[in-house]
Amino acid sequence: MIGRREPYIRANCLFGFDDLVHSSGGDLHTLADQAGLPREAFSNPDILISWPRQGIFCELAAQELGRPNFGLDHAFSLPNTYPTAGAAIFLSQITHTFEEWLDACERYARYYTNAWVPLLIRDGGPFAYVRLLKDPLAKSPRQQTEGLVATFYRMARTVIDATDEKAHLIRFRHARPCDTQPHEALFDCPVEFEAAHNELVFPHEYLNRPTNGRLAGLEPLLDLYLRYRIAKMPLYDQSVAATVAAGIPIVLNTSLCNLEYFAVSLGLSPKKLQRLLQQENTSFSAILDKVRESLACEMLETTDVPISNICGLLGYTALPAFNLAFKRWVGVAPSIYREFNRRKEKDCDS
């Protein structure tokens, strides 16, 4: 159970951990149990998990698998859709410059997690900084921090289609490891430890580099993501509605959560997608509503995350709108639903 003030993140941040652990001869569930992570988190990327416990998992994996750079290994093994970062890579399709993308990522991250946010620092000098700020309670250990910074670094280079471009400097707050050659080789730039912040430092001119800024590139991105999602689903009926439902959670609380985005991503016109959904006796808005209901109930039942945060995670701009929708779904307010489930749990335990 995630506490009310405990830092959290969506479970899709665990993508790739299973393959890395298994390839190293480890047991995923044993490590998850030791770290206090629910086993379900590795098959259901939509639930919320504890950020500190994810950090414990990374440290345990590094020690027990004999992989002293587990965080870096994981980050550099990810596909270029970067599913561990939620919708961040998708935002490159609706922004025009690297600076716009960074600003969009900051807004998105505030809903995706309450543990960290990528803050762009412009000081008027020759360099700009992406500082990965963390909640005061989210004290991240080395492996978790290196994985986060490395993933963001790789993703940034993908967004600007970097070839020779690289960071000027990478900074970490934790102590310098015994062997830093892997860091210097992977980042291909100087790496500083025991710094004041975890941050990427790069030439200010990179901020004006163009991103895709168009929807044309979404089809391969969504296709790769859906393949991952569908592989984790216990049941998949191959319907258009099920495919759309599988893709909605990743783009909730972004401007991509609409019929046009899914149509373009699936290689269809909006009218064609609308007709196909009508043939299955549903619509995009009905599927969105059902996905929101399912996620809301899951979060209220299994976490103590503030209801206002859940409201934002589901893409509602105001709490009253979420309260009205929830009452329409289950007949009671979110707070009453949560309290009812807590009492039911206590009755079962007694």
SULDA-V767964 format. One record per residue. N is the residue number from 1. RES is the residue in three letters. SS is DSSP state (H for helix, E for strand, C for the rest). D_LAST is the distance of its C-alpha to the last C-alpha in Angstrom with 2 decimals. Layout:
# SULDA-V767964
n/res/ss/d_last
N/RES/SS/D_LAST
N/RES/SS/D_LAST
This chain:
# SULDA-V767964
n/res/ss/d_last
1/MET/C/17.97
2/ILE/E/21.29
3/GLY/C/21.24
4/ARG/C/23.34
5/ARG/C/26.30
6/GLU/C/25.99
7/PRO/C/29.10
8/TYR/E/28.63
9/ILE/E/30.95
10/ARG/E/31.07
11/ALA/H/30.34
12/ASN/H/33.90
13/CYS/H/34.88
14/LEU/H/33.81
15/PHE/C/36.62
16/GLY/C/38.67
17/PHE/H/36.34
18/ASP/H/35.63
19/ASP/H/39.38
20/LEU/H/40.16
21/VAL/H/37.53
22/HIS/H/38.52
23/SER/H/42.21
24/SER/C/41.70
25/GLY/C/40.05
26/GLY/C/36.54
27/ASP/C/33.16
28/LEU/H/31.63
29/HIS/H/28.03
30/THR/H/28.21
31/LEU/H/29.53
32/ALA/H/26.96
33/ASP/H/24.08
34/GLN/H/25.86
35/ALA/H/26.40
36/GLY/C/22.88
37/LEU/C/24.27
38/PRO/C/22.56
39/ARG/H/24.74
40/GLU/H/24.90
41/ALA/H/26.94
42/PHE/H/29.91
43/SER/C/30.14
44/ASN/C/29.09
45/PRO/C/31.38
46/ASP/C/30.19
47/ILE/C/26.77
48/LEU/E/26.59
49/ILE/E/26.05
50/SER/E/26.13
51/TRP/H/29.79
52/PRO/H/29.27
53/ARG/H/27.38
54/GLN/H/30.22
55/GLY/H/32.56
56/ILE/H/30.79
57/PHE/H/31.08
58/CYS/H/34.82
59/GLU/H/35.41
60/LEU/H/33.69
61/ALA/H/35.72
62/ALA/H/38.91
63/GLN/H/38.39
64/GLU/H/37.18
65/LEU/C/39.52
66/GLY/C/42.51
67/ARG/C/43.06
68/PRO/C/43.87
69/ASN/C/44.46
70/PHE/H/41.42
71/GLY/H/41.15
72/LEU/H/44.82
73/ASP/H/44.77
74/HIS/H/42.02
75/ALA/H/43.77
76/PHE/C/47.12
77/SER/C/45.78
78/LEU/C/44.57
79/PRO/C/46.58
80/ASN/C/48.54
81/THR/C/46.07
82/TYR/C/43.68
83/PRO/H/40.42
84/THR/H/38.45
85/ALA/H/39.95
86/GLY/C/38.87
87/ALA/C/41.75
88/ALA/C/43.93
89/ILE/C/46.61
90/PHE/H/46.78
91/LEU/H/47.72
92/SER/H/50.96
93/GLN/H/52.12
94/ILE/C/52.13
95/THR/C/53.50
96/HIS/C/57.10
97/THR/E/57.13
98/PHE/H/55.08
99/GLU/H/54.63
100/GLU/H/53.29
101/TRP/H/50.86
102/LEU/H/49.58
103/ASP/H/49.08
104/ALA/H/47.24
105/CYS/H/44.95
106/GLU/H/44.12
107/ARG/H/43.10
108/TYR/H/41.09
109/ALA/H/39.27
110/ARG/H/37.84
111/TYR/H/35.71
112/TYR/H/35.18
113/THR/E/33.64
114/ASN/C/33.20
115/ALA/C/33.97
116/TRP/E/37.73
117/VAL/E/40.66
118/PRO/E/44.22
119/LEU/E/46.53
120/LEU/E/50.24
121/ILE/E/52.45
122/ARG/E/56.11
123/ASP/C/58.24
124/GLY/C/61.65
125/GLY/C/62.55
126/PRO/C/63.28
127/PHE/E/59.65
128/ALA/E/56.40
129/TYR/E/52.90
130/VAL/E/49.55
131/ARG/E/47.08
132/LEU/E/43.50
133/LEU/E/41.69
134/LYS/E/38.08
135/ASP/C/35.36
136/PRO/C/35.51
137/LEU/C/31.99
138/ALA/C/32.99
139/LYS/C/34.91
140/SER/C/35.94
141/PRO/C/37.01
142/ARG/H/40.32
143/GLN/H/39.49
144/GLN/H/37.53
145/THR/H/40.28
146/GLU/H/43.12
147/GLY/H/41.56
148/LEU/H/41.16
149/VAL/H/44.72
150/ALA/H/46.27
151/THR/H/44.69
152/PHE/H/45.94
153/TYR/H/49.33
154/ARG/H/49.71
155/MET/H/48.62
156/ALA/H/51.11
157/ARG/H/53.93
158/THR/H/53.08
159/VAL/H/53.15
160/ILE/C/56.67
161/ASP/C/57.80
162/ALA/C/58.71
163/THR/C/61.17
164/ASP/C/62.77
165/GLU/C/60.73
166/LYS/C/58.22
167/ALA/C/56.49
168/HIS/C/58.57
169/LEU/E/55.80
170/ILE/E/52.10
171/ARG/E/50.23
172/PHE/C/47.01
173/ARG/C/45.38
174/HIS/C/44.22
175/ALA/C/46.51
176/ARG/C/49.20
177/PRO/C/48.21
178/CYS/C/50.55
179/ASP/C/51.88
180/THR/C/52.43
181/GLN/H/54.82
182/PRO/H/52.17
183/HIS/H/51.45
184/GLU/H/55.15
185/ALA/H/55.81
186/LEU/H/53.01
187/PHE/H/53.57
188/ASP/C/57.35
189/CYS/C/57.72
190/PRO/E/57.30
191/VAL/E/53.76
192/GLU/E/52.98
193/PHE/C/50.10
194/GLU/C/48.73
195/ALA/C/49.69
196/ALA/C/48.47
197/HIS/C/46.82
198/ASN/C/45.74
199/GLU/E/48.43
200/LEU/E/51.06
201/VAL/E/54.62
202/PHE/E/57.13
203/PRO/E/60.54
204/HIS/H/60.37
205/GLU/H/62.54
206/TYR/H/59.71
207/LEU/H/58.07
208/ASN/H/60.78
209/ARG/C/60.34
210/PRO/E/59.66
211/THR/C/56.50
212/ASN/C/56.54
213/GLY/C/56.19
214/ARG/C/56.27
215/LEU/C/54.06
216/ALA/C/56.19
217/GLY/C/54.26
218/LEU/H/50.85
219/GLU/H/51.17
220/PRO/H/50.98
221/LEU/H/48.22
222/LEU/H/45.97
223/ASP/H/46.93
224/LEU/H/45.75
225/TYR/H/42.50
226/LEU/H/41.83
227/ARG/H/42.56
228/TYR/H/39.86
229/ARG/H/37.33
230/ILE/H/38.22
231/ALA/H/37.99
232/LYS/H/34.32
233/MET/C/33.53
234/PRO/C/32.07
235/LEU/C/34.22
236/TYR/C/37.43
237/ASP/C/39.75
238/GLN/C/42.69
239/SER/C/43.13
240/VAL/H/44.52
241/ALA/H/41.47
242/ALA/H/39.11
243/THR/H/41.43
244/VAL/H/41.47
245/ALA/H/37.69
246/ALA/H/37.39
247/GLY/H/39.74
248/ILE/H/38.46
249/PRO/H/35.56
250/ILE/H/38.06
251/VAL/H/40.30
252/LEU/C/37.94
253/ASN/C/39.08
254/THR/C/42.57
255/SER/C/45.75
256/LEU/C/45.66
257/CYS/C/42.95
258/ASN/C/45.47
259/LEU/H/47.34
260/GLU/H/50.45
261/TYR/H/48.70
262/PHE/H/47.04
263/ALA/H/50.32
264/VAL/H/52.35
265/SER/H/49.76
266/LEU/C/49.86
267/GLY/C/53.66
268/LEU/C/53.88
269/SER/C/55.30
270/PRO/H/52.92
271/LYS/H/54.48
272/LYS/H/54.06
273/LEU/H/50.35
274/GLN/H/49.93
275/ARG/H/51.74
276/LEU/H/49.69
277/LEU/H/46.42
278/GLN/H/47.94
279/GLN/H/48.77
280/GLU/C/45.06
281/ASN/C/44.39
282/THR/C/42.79
283/SER/C/43.89
284/PHE/H/43.14
285/SER/H/41.58
286/ALA/H/39.31
287/ILE/H/38.15
288/LEU/H/37.62
289/ASP/H/35.56
290/LYS/H/33.32
291/VAL/H/32.90
292/ARG/H/32.00
293/GLU/H/29.40
294/SER/H/27.74
295/LEU/H/27.84
296/ALA/H/26.63
297/CYS/H/23.50
298/GLU/H/22.85
299/MET/H/23.38
300/LEU/H/21.31
301/GLU/H/18.29
302/THR/H/18.59
303/THR/E/20.27
304/ASP/C/20.68
305/VAL/C/24.43
306/PRO/C/26.21
307/ILE/H/26.99
308/SER/H/30.65
309/ASN/H/30.61
310/ILE/H/29.12
311/CYS/H/31.88
312/GLY/H/34.48
313/LEU/H/33.07
314/LEU/C/33.49
315/GLY/C/37.03
316/TYR/C/36.80
317/THR/C/39.22
318/ALA/C/37.58
319/LEU/H/34.08
320/PRO/H/35.21
321/ALA/H/36.30
322/PHE/H/32.95
323/ASN/H/31.11
324/LEU/H/33.51
325/ALA/H/33.11
326/PHE/H/29.31
327/LYS/H/29.45
328/ARG/H/31.95
329/TRP/H/29.71
330/VAL/H/26.39
331/GLY/C/27.37
332/VAL/C/25.53
333/ALA/C/26.12
334/PRO/H/24.58
335/SER/H/22.76
336/ILE/H/21.12
337/TYR/H/20.23
338/ARG/H/18.58
339/GLU/H/16.60
340/PHE/H/15.51
341/ASN/H/14.29
342/ARG/H/12.41
343/ARG/H/10.55
344/LYS/H/10.02
345/GLU/H/8.69
346/LYS/H/6.12
347/ASP/H/5.25
348/CYS/H/5.61
349/ASP/H/3.81
350/SER/C/0.00
